[in-house]
Amino acid sequence: MPTQVHGDRTEGEDEAITIVEFENGAVGMVESSWNRPGGMDDCIEVFGDKGQTYADMLMGNALPTYSEVGFGYAVEKAATTKGWTYPVFEEHWNYGFPQEMRHFARCVRGKETPISDGETGRVVQEVIYAAYASAGQGRKITLPFRPKGVAKPIDLWKTP
């Protein structure tokens, strides 16, 4: 969990790899980076003992484009549009923002049940806190992990 490129823009990490080991022996890896030149990379790869799947959440909906002079916006975090780029159309739709907001509004009105409950959100936050603690302490963190007196996850990394 280092700050490799954007130290002038953040005190937080700009690259992180989290490995999650599950009780059933499965292993998950989450990589988060905004170091990569060329813009956002948002993909999911799932490998099982009887198959695999791969979803490219953005480039599967991109318009490969070449420009010698560049043009406006292509995709989140793309520094330039010169040369080959992959502008994403309907970017907010691909990120799921309209669907998320519609679902939230319908839940508030009592027309739908939340897809994700509070318990799921709590577990996600627990994993995030454990990842920062792991980076700060340089060791594996076992769940459940519920540290006391921590204002924000980054504090577990910056001040172990």
Rosetta blueprint (number, residue, H / E / L):
1 M L
2 P L
3 T L
4 Q L
5 V L
6 H L
7 G L
8 D L
9 R L
10 T L
11 E L
12 G L
13 E L
14 D L
15 E E
16 A E
17 I E
18 T E
19 I E
20 V E
21 E E
22 F L
23 E L
24 N L
25 G L
26 A L
27 V E
28 G E
29 M E
30 V E
31 E E
32 S E
33 S E
34 W L
35 N L
36 R L
37 P L
38 G L
39 G L
40 M L
41 D L
42 D L
43 C E
44 I E
45 E E
46 V E
47 F E
48 G E
49 D L
50 K L
51 G E
52 Q E
53 T E
54 Y E
55 A E
56 D E
57 M L
58 L L
59 M H
60 G H
61 N H
62 A E
63 L L
64 P L
65 T E
66 Y E
67 S E
68 E L
69 V L
70 G L
71 F L
72 G L
73 Y L
74 A L
75 V L
76 E L
77 K L
78 A L
79 A L
80 T L
81 T L
82 K L
83 G E
84 W E
85 T E
86 Y L
87 P L
88 V E
89 F L
90 E L
91 E H
92 H H
93 W H
94 N H
95 Y H
96 G L
97 F H
98 P H
99 Q H
100 E H
101 M H
102 R H
103 H H
104 F H
105 A H
106 R H
107 C H
108 V H
109 R L
110 G L
111 K L
112 E L
113 T L
114 P L
115 I L
116 S L
117 D L
118 G H
119 E H
120 T H
121 G H
122 R H
123 V H
124 V H
125 Q H
126 E H
127 V H
128 I H
129 Y H
130 A H
131 A H
132 Y H
133 A H
134 S H
135 A H
136 G H
137 Q H
138 G L
139 R L
140 K L
141 I L
142 T L
143 L L
144 P L
145 F L
146 R L
147 P L
148 K L
149 G L
150 V L
151 A L
152 K L
153 P L
154 I H
155 D H
156 L H
157 W H
158 K H
159 T L
160 P L
